[in-house]
Amino acid sequence: MNQLSCIIFLADTLEPGKGDNAESQHLRQLSKENLFQAVWLICDYTIKHLLGTNCLIHPKIILTRNWFLKKAKKPEDEQKMKQQ
């Protein structure tokens, strides 16, 4: 997913009309700092919500979450390797 796709995904989820709780505020701030981490956390929150409401979960949300988790963690891993 390219940067524009991430922004559209985040905008759909984080638009002000969808709520203004602490979780949304945190995600809005995070989306300004790290797009990959913000998408990953939105997927996490979506999965938790679906589990809590006994809804079916499409496999693509799991794949999307895992892909963004890897992308969000990659810069940290590269920094650790450089320090060693």
Backbone hydrogen bonds, N-H to C=O, Kabsch-Sander energy under -0.5 kcal/mol:
donor,donor_aa,acceptor,acceptor_aa,energy
6,C,2,N,-2.1
7,I,3,Q,-2.3
8,I,4,L,-2.4
9,F,5,S,-2.5
10,L,6,C,-2.8
11,A,7,I,-2.8
12,D,8,I,-2.2
13,T,9,F,-1.5
14,L,10,L,-3.1
15,E,11,A,-0.9
18,K,15,E,-2.4
19,G,16,P,-1.5
25,Q,21,N,-2.3
26,H,22,A,-2.4
27,L,23,E,-2.3
28,R,24,S,-2.5
29,Q,25,Q,-2.2
30,L,26,H,-2.7
31,S,27,L,-2.3
32,K,28,R,-0.7
32,K,29,Q,-1.0
33,E,29,Q,-0.6
33,E,30,L,-1.2
34,N,30,L,-3.3
38,A,34,N,-2.1
39,V,35,L,-2.4
40,W,36,F,-2.4
41,L,37,Q,-2.5
42,I,38,A,-2.2
43,C,39,V,-2.4
44,D,40,W,-2.2
45,Y,41,L,-2.8
46,T,42,I,-2.5
47,I,43,C,-2.7
48,K,44,D,-2.6
49,H,45,Y,-2.3
50,L,46,T,-2.6
51,L,47,I,-2.6
52,G,48,K,-2.2
53,T,49,H,-1.2
54,N,51,L,-1.1
55,C,50,L,-2.4
58,H,56,L,-0.5
61,I,58,H,-1.5
62,I,58,H,-0.8
63,L,59,P,-2.3
64,T,60,K,-2.9
65,R,61,I,-2.4
66,N,62,I,-2.5
67,W,63,L,-2.3
68,F,64,T,-2.4
69,L,65,R,-2.1
70,K,66,N,-2.1
71,K,67,W,-2.1
72,A,68,F,-2.8
73,K,69,L,-1.9
74,K,70,K,-1.6
77,D,73,K,-2.2
78,E,74,K,-2.4
79,Q,75,P,-2.0
80,K,76,E,-2.1
81,M,77,D,-2.1
82,K,78,E,-1.9
83,Q,79,Q,-1.7
84,Q,80,K,-1.1
